[in-house]
Amino acid sequence: MPEQISSHKTLLSDRQWKRLIRDIKEQRCVLMLGPKIQGLKTTDVWEPLIEVFSESLCGEIEDSGMEFEKEASRNLSYIAQRFLNIPDALRIDLEDDARDFYKANTKVIPPIYEKLSQFPFHLVINTTMDDYMERAFIREGKNCKSNHYNFKRKVKDPIYPELINAKSPLVYNLLGTYHHSESMVLSEQNQLEFVRNVVQGNPGIPEEILEQFDGSKSYLFIGFDLEHWQFRLLLESLNIKEGNTTLAPKSSNYSLRNITKSFFKDHFQFHFVDQYVEELVDELIEKLAIEKEKDLSKSVASVSMKNVFIVYNEKDDEICNRLEITLRPLESKNQIRINHRGRISPGEQISIYVNEKINEAHVILLLLSADFLADDDLQKIEFEMALEKYKNKTAKVIPVIGRACDWNSISILNDMIPLMDGLPLTGNNLNNEDEAYLQIVEELKKRAF
């Protein structure tokens, strides 16, 4: 019976988009580039580079009088193997032809690479044997490095995983690179050697690369012909497993049988997206741009607005409320956000609220009084947390004398300069208390805002 073709479209859900964007931003997404990705423009069409190279070899095979299957003229592994059967043809001849072809035909970076280079990918596993991705990253202003696997011998160039990040991405050329032509996996025999050596670890894929693959990662597969059996063994070697998010958009260059999709869904948790690569990439660019604007807005808001936390004893509620009222015009202008125990919502846990708000605070006001100094719970929790922020220089901690008290007896407070030269808000020598509160606000604006 012919295979049933499903008409059901599988698109990314909002949750999947959110996870993909988050994983890319947080460097938990590995970009996997397959040999079917567009690489060379012939007439008005972008075609996979390996297929055009394969066709270029066909001419030499025909000239030699060797026969080959014409319908397989774009299958590089098959055509390269036929090329090696030409009398007197050597592997070095194939390597030289590949190097010369890639060098001559990779001067223009395809649009898909320029788009992908905008994303904050930290690691790209490349199987196209060209250097498009590296050059696109560099053109984008990133300090991109490259390395490669050689199925014949261990590559001595070191990999420094601690230096791999979105600004300094690594492109790892898994099937070799034309810059080191002996490393290129070209023929069917090369593919057998490659898979055998990867599986046996002789030579193995560097641990620094394998460590990038774990259960927390997302993988974006672009341009892979998963009908080829060797990619199944390769995925086993890379330890892609349950728990991963593995996405594969459609390509105009090839299609997969449903039975193949079922295998990859079952064994490697592949999610086949009914969007062409270009469509998914364009949508991803739009969504990341929106996220970037949101992050920028949050950053600007967090820089311009100061979180103020007031530490006080409950017997000084009236003083705290009056201080808050005096500061309220600044809060109305979104210059500050005030928090203290009195603002806890009904049912909210005090410990969680206090911990969160003090950690967020840019400015902590210590509303000192004799009751403050005698409050053991206050000393052990809020006051201790404030002192930790003070010592770590992660917040400005400023004493405000609410009522006259022996605050000088606490050595750490002597290192701080209280507002209004230590005069208390109540019982001071000023004409009225309104003037005292106003002076507190004016000094606070100069010192903290």
N, C-alpha and C positions, 0 to 999 in steps of 0.2 A: 504493500500500500504506500502511496506517496505520503511524504511527511506533512502533517497538518501545520499550516502557517497561522499563527495567532494574530488576530487583528487588534488585540488589546495593546494599547500604548502604555509604556512604562516610563513615566517622567519622575523627576525628583520631587519629593514632597517638601513642604516648608521645613520640616525637621531635618531632612537630609541636606537641604541647602544650607541651613544654619550650621549643621555639623561640619560640612565641607569648608565653609567660609572660616569657621572657628579654627579648624585644623590647619588650614593654610596660614592663617594669621599667627597661630601659635607654633608653627614649624613642626606640625605632626602629620603633614601630607607630603608624600613622596610622588613626584611626577615621573611616570614611566613612558618613555617615548619609543614607539615601535617603528620598524622599517617601512611600514605602509604610509607613514605621514608624508604630506606633500614636501617635495624637496627640490624639484626643478621644473621651471615653466617651459613647456613645449607648445608652440603656437599660443593659444589662449588658456591652456589648462596647466595647473600645477600637478605634477605626477611624482610618485615615489622615486627617489634617486636610484635605489637599487634596481628598480625595474628598467629604468632607462639605461643604466650601465649594463644590465643583463642583455638588453637588445643590442647594445653596441658590441658585445662579445660575439653575438650571432654571426656578424659579418665575417669575423676571422674564422669561425668554425666552418662556415659555408665555403670560404676561400680554400680551406684545407681539404675540402671534399668529404669532411665528416658529416654524418647525418645526425639530426636531432628532431625532437618533436616540436613542430612549429607552434602549436598551441601553448607550449610551455616556454616560449621565448622570453617571458618576463619572470620566470622562476630562476632567480640568480643561483641558488645552490645547485640546481640541475644543470643549468647552462655552464656554470663554472666547472662542474665536474666533467662535462663534455669537452670543454676547452682543454682541460688537463689531459684528455685522451688524444689530443692532436700530436702527431709524431714530433718529437724533440721539444714539445712544450713543457716548461718547468713551472713549478709553483712560483718561482721568483718572477717569471714572465707575467703570471696572473696578478701578483702583487704590484708589479710596476704599472700594469695597465689600470688597475684599480686606483692606485695613487695618482696617476696622471689624469684619469677621468675626474676623480673627486676634486683635485686641485683646480682643474680647468672649469668645472661646472658648479662650483659652490660660492661664486663671488657675490651673488645676490641672495640675501637672507629672505626666506619665504615669510609672508605676512603672519602665518600662524606662530612662528617662533618669536616674532616681535611682540605679538600679543601675550604669549606665555611669559616672556621676560619681564612683564610688568608685575607679575604676581610674586609675592614674597616666598617663593619656594626656596628651601635650603638645600635640597638634594634632588638631582635629576638622574635617573638611570636611563642611559641613552643606548639604543641598539641600532642606530642608523649609520654608524661609522663615520659620520661627518662632524663638523665642528660648529654647526649653525647655532645650537643652543648657547654654547659658550660665548660666541661672538655677539649674539643678541643680548645676553646679560651684560657684557662689557659695554655695548652701545647704550644700554639703559643706565650705565653709570655704576654698575656693581663690580666688585672685586672678585670676579669669578675665577675659580681654579678648575682644572680638569685632571683626570687620572683615567687609567684604562686597565682592562684585564687582558692578559696575553695567554691564550690557551696552551702555548708551547713552553713558557717559562715564567717564573715569578717576576713581577714588575718590582723594581727596587725603589721607585719613587714613593716616598712616605705619604700617608694620609693623616692629617691632624683633625680628628673629629671635633675637638674643642674650638676649632676656628671656623667650622661650618655653620653658617647662619644666613638669614635672608639677605644681608648686605654682602656677604662673601659666600655665595652658593658654590656647591661642588657638582660638576657634571662628571658622572662616572660612566665611561664608555665600555659597556659590558661585552659587546661583540667586537671590541677593538676599535682602532681609529686609523684613518688613512695617513696620519702623521707618523704612525709606526705600522707600516703596511703589513709586516709579518704577523701582526696581532689580529688582522681582519679575518672574520669567519666568513668565508666566501663559498666554498664548495660543500657538497654533501658529506664528503669525508671530513672536512673541517668541522661541520656541525656535529658529527658523531664524536670526534675528538673533544670538542668543546663540552658537550654534555657529559661525557665520561669523566673528563678531568674536573669539571665543576662538582659533580656528584661525589667523586672520590677525593676531592680536595687536593688534587695533584696537577697543577697548582690550584689552590682554593681561592674563592672570592675572599678578599681581605676581611678580617674580623671587624675592622673599623666600618666597613660597609654593611656587613651582616647585622651588626648591632643596631643599625638604623631601622631594622625590620622587627617589629614586635606587635603585640596585641592592641596597642593603643593608637596605631597609625591608620591613616587613610591613604589609599593609593588611587591615583588617577591614571588610567591606562589610555593612551592615545596612539592609534596607528598600529595596533598589533593584529596579526592574522592568527587568531587562536586555533585555527584548524591544524596548524603545524604541531605535531606531537612534542617537539623538543621544548616548547614553551611550558608544557605541563610539568616536565621534569625541572625546568628552571624555577618555576613558582614554588615547587616543593623545596628546592634548595634555598630559596629566599625566605622560607618560613612564613609565608603569607597564610594566615589561618583564621579560625573562627574568632570573631571579635573585631576583626579589621573591617573597615569600610572600603570596599573596592569598587570603583566606578569605571564603566567603559562605555563612552558614547559611540554612536554609529560613525562609520566612515564611508565616503562615497566610493572608495577604492575597492571595497570588498564587503561581503556579507557572510554571516555565520548561519550554519544550520541550527535548528532548534535543539537537536540532540547535543550539539557542542555547547550551546548555551546552558543546557540543563547540567552538563558535567561541571562546568565552571561555577555555576550557582551552587551546586551541591558540595563541591570539594574546596572551593576557594572563596565562597560567599560573594561572587561577582554580582554586581547590580548593573544590568545592561540598560542604558538610558536611550530612549527613543528620541534622541536629538543628535543631529550631526555635530561633529567636533566643533566646527566653527560657530554654530548656534550656541552650544553650551559655553564655549569660551567667551563669546560676546556677552551672554547673560551673566556669567561669572564676573566679568569686568565691571558691568553695571552694578551688580550687588556689592562688590568689594568697594566700589567708589562711594556708594551710599554709606557703607559701614565706616569708611574712612572719614566721611563728613561727620558722622555721628561721634566718632572717637575724637575728632578735632573739636567739635562743639563741647564735648564733655571736658576736654583738656583746657579749653579757653575758660569754661565756666569754673573749673576747679582752680585755675590760676587766679581768676578775678574775684571769686567768692571765698571768704575765709570762714571756716567752721570754728565757732567759739563755744567752748564748754565751760560752764560755771560750776565749780565745786564749792558746796556750802553745807552748813548744818541746817536742819529743818527749822530751828528756832530763829533763823535769819531769813525766813521765807519773805517777810515784808521787804527787807533790804534787797534781796535777790529780785523780787518782782519789780521794785522801783528802778533798779539798775537795768533790768531788761526793758522796761518802758522807755528809759532814756536812750537805750541803744536801738530801739525799734525803727527809727527813721533809716538807719543804715541797713537794717534787715529788709525794709520795704523797697530799698533801692537794689536789693540782691548783692550788696557788698559783703554782708555777713549772714551766717545762719546760726542762730542761738540754740543751744541744747543744755539741759540740766535735768535733774531728777523730777522736777515739777512738770516736765513736758512728756513724761511717760504716758502712753495710751493705756486705757483700762485693759487688763489682761496681759499686758506685755511684761516679760520678765525683767526685773531691775538689773540683774547681773549682766544679761545679754545686751540690754540697751546701753548701760554704762560702758561696757567693754567696747562696743561698736563705736559709740560716739566719741569716746576719748581717743580711740585709735585714729578716727577721722579728723580729729581737732587740729587746726593750725595754731590756735590760741587757747590757752587754758587759764581762766581767771580763778584764783584762790581767794574766796570771800572769807577773810579771816575774822575770827572772834574767839572769845574764851571757850564757847561751846564747840566751835570747830576744833580747837586744839585738844579738847577733852574727849572728843568723839573717837573712840578706838576703832569702830567699824569704818569710819570715814578715813582714818589714818591708814588702815590696812589695805583698803581697796582703792578708792578714787585718788587719794593723796599720793599713795605709792605709785599708781599708774602715771600720774602727772609728773612725779619726780623722775620716773624712768624715761618719759618723753623729753624731759628737760636735760637729763644726762646724755641722751642719745642725740640731742639737738634736732629732734623731729617735730617739735612744737615750741612756741614761745609760752613760757609759764610765768604769769605775772600776778603778784599778790595785790589784792585790794583790801584795805583794812575796813571791814564793815563796822565793827565796834572795837573800842580800845581793848587791847589784850597784850600779853607778853610774847608776841611773836618773835622778838629778837632772841629769845632763849633757844630757838630751834636753829641750829647752825646753818642748815641748808637754805633757810629763808633769808639769812644774812647775805647770801651770795646773790640774791635777787634784789632788784630795785622796785619797791612797791610804788604804785601810782600815788600821785599827790603827796610825794615825799613821806608817805607813811601816816598822813593824817587820816583819822577814821571818818567814814561817811556820816556817822551820827556822833553828836557831842563834840564837834570840832569848833574852831575859832572863827569859821567863816560866817558871813551875815545870815545865810540860810542854807538848808540842806540842798535845795534845788541847784544852787551855785556849785556845791560840792560834787553832785552827780554830773553836772555839765562839764566840770573841770576833768573828772575821771574820763569821760567820753573823748574830750579833746586830746588828752594825753594818750589815750589808747589809740586813737587814729594815727598819731604821730609815731608811736612805737610798734604798732602791729599791722596797721592797714596801709 
